[in-house]
Amino acid sequence: MIVDFILVTALFGIGILLVNILVGLLNKGKHTKSLIFLTIGELVLLGGFLYAALPSKNLSSILWYNLWGAFVACLLAAFVLGLGQGVEKARAHFAPNTTRKQAVPVTGGKLGNVGKIFGGICTLMVLLFLVSKISSITAIDEVYDSLPLKTEEKAEVLTSTKETPIAIAPDMAKRKMLQKFSVIPNSNMFTLDGITAQTIDGEYVYVATVEYTGFFKWLKLGEVPGYFKISATDINAQPEFVKEPLIYTPSAYFGKDAARRIYAAFPGYASYGKINLEIDEEGIPHYVQTLYKEYGVSGLMHYDEFKTAVLNAQTGDVKLYDNAKAPAFVDAPLTSAAANSMNEFFGRYSQGWWNQFIFGAKKDVKIPTDNGIYASGQITPMLSKDGQLNYFTDFTSGDDDQDSALGYSLIDARTGQITYYRDPEVGIMDSDGAISIASKIYPEKKWQAEMPVLYNIDGVPTWIVSLMDTKGIFKEYVYINAVDNDIVVDAENAQSALDAYRIELATKGSNNQSSGASELTEKTGTVERVVILPGSNATVISFLLAKDSTVYSVNSNNSPFAIFMKEGDQVTFKAALTEDTTVATIQDLTIQGLATKD
């Protein structure tokens, strides 16, 4: 890594080298030794600064640091030359008369050349500032076009919580890990790091490493003994401490610092966001960092050209991949900070740069909410039924008087594909409103609502919110109809809440139907039990089929002839079903022998 940082220092120190070489040439070799020592000292200080600060390695940052380095080097060179000339004058003044007569007069004119170099540097700094500001505006449309974006009206249907796992808030996972902290050897020398969501052996889990609490702890131990793992969906799960040593970690020092090792390995790329912990198929820990190249000197990035650096935390081996070609065990080659940047840019610049200001009318400007768990609260991880990790964010107008969401996005954590969901015919409540409703279910208990995520349940946009007590212990899931927030159901586990919510949807007379026929299964059977439940808005008919434990429900508004159903009837209908479905709403009901109309 020392060689890597020397190369990085050389990249940021070009300005220093050029100034000192130019000054030496203009002085025709005078004070060469002083300039050499000065240059070495400046580069050493620069290298120390780079190691401590890890500044961005995008093009504009490299140019700015080189110009500032040249600026300072020019001042120091002028000081050294002036000091040298002063020494020469002093020697000439105090020399014996005979020597003084023979002394060569000191011209002192070369400081004027240094002044010209200084003026040129200042001019370049002004030009770079102007070019950066102008290009940051003119590049907006092209950078926006680099967003891998598609739009949909409805998200994938949540049929069961087994097929699409519903995660608990990570605060509970963190609390359980802290309660098990004593299982770590020398636990007083470590602290729990941030939690990341991923899949390991097909299970949706949270993982967290432990980190040194200081320099001397690292110096004494030399390695972190392992990491924690816990189910992200099982509220009764207990954390497991996996004893796999991590030699390269973010809290280590010098050559074992994971962040600095990745930083130095690829001088041509800038890093974005914090590094994430990912576990491979053998349980070996790795650190993952999103890298990018800047669009010119605009300060912007091409959103379809991210790279992923993967560091083996045991061997220190670091490799660079295209996002989509990262190893299969890496669930999130695109870190949450990069995904958040994509959301910010998408929401702000869909109509160009000028539109974001009040004089541009702010047409179609969307602001991400801050109710998530990653990226300062603007991102929430979600697992799809295909096992792909996505980042969820909903958008609002920014008007405090409005609780309506302008839509929401899912970003594929592997490919960076943004899918923006917006049904122009249906207005939905935003996550702020969902949190407000969930928090008021049991006001006397002072439970806190966290981690709101939006799903499509039987065609109905639905917020799912976790309720946590004041100690960070999970208590219940809350399902809230995002269109009609009078429909609110809570339960201690996700599937029970889903079943109760479906019954509530049917009872309240929702006319929404599942989003696509391809998601429905046609079912035929004999009615064994039937119950008719009159409601204020509609009558709900619930029934059981012979040799089938699923409770099927249908609303009389959708199927008027259902009120005439009786035991022994042969029926055919369609429903969204999986192996663990216990309650299902149906549509396209046909009762054999009973005349019906579509």
ABEGO torsion letter per residue (X at the ends): XAAAAAAAAAAAAAAAAAAAAAAAAAAGGBGAAAAAAAAAAAAAAAAAAAAAAGBBABAAAAAAAAAAAAAAAAAAAAAAAAAAAAAAAAAAAABBAAAAAABBBBAGAAAAAAAAAAAAAAAAAAAAAAAAAAAAAAAAAAAAAABBBBBBABBBBBABAAABBBBBBAAAAAAAAAAAAAABBGAAABBBBBBBBBBBGGBBBBBBBBBBAEAAAAAAAGBBAEBBBBBAABAABBBBBBBBBBABBAABBEAABAAAAAAAABAABBBBEBBBBBBBAAGBBBBBBBBBBBBEAAGBBBAAABBBBBBBAAAGBBBBBBAAABBAABABABBAAAAAAAAAAAAAAAAEAAAABAAAGGBGBBBBBAABABGGGABBBBBBAAGBBBBBBBBBAGBAABABBAEBBBBBAAAGBBBBBBBAABBBBBAAAAAAAAAAABAAAGBBBBGBBBBBBGGBBBBBBBBBBAAGBBABBBBBBAABAABBBBBABAAAAAAAAAAAAAAAGBABBBABAAABBBBBBBBABBBBBBBAABBBBBBBBBGBABBBBBBAAABAAAAABBBGBBBBBBBBBBAABABBBBBGBBBBGBBBBX
